[in-house]
């Protein structure tokens, strides 16, 4: 993703796959909240001034090239953090589960995830809920 894919001007969104390299080759727009906006702005201030990439290659040298893959960056980050066995799909599952527990509708989550099934897969696979969430949901029921 390039910094030009990030819209800080009132809309608070990012386009994933604007270059055609996203899952299924289609781009999608994901709105972001204040916390992510703060993080992105902080990343933007710390970026190499000549880089257009959110995640530039650690071996870029004098050239402005992107990281080869998210997997490459994730391996470096998890190694530095001393965490092993964490993959990008783990983060997709976590994100989706947090969205479900925050009561975001499945159609919106599916759009953010790049699914074209209207949310069916979200309910079947990704919506892992914490026991505490299910207990709290049961308490909310009124008959």
Buried (B, 14 or more C-beta within 10 A) or exposed (E): BBBEBBBBEEEBBBBBBBEEEBEEEEBBBBEBEEEBEEEBEEEEEEBEEEBBBBBBBEEBEEEEEBBEEEEBBBBEEBEEEEEEEBEEEEEEBEBBBBBBBEEBEBEBBBBBBBBEEEBEBBEEEBBEEEEEBEEEEEEEEEE
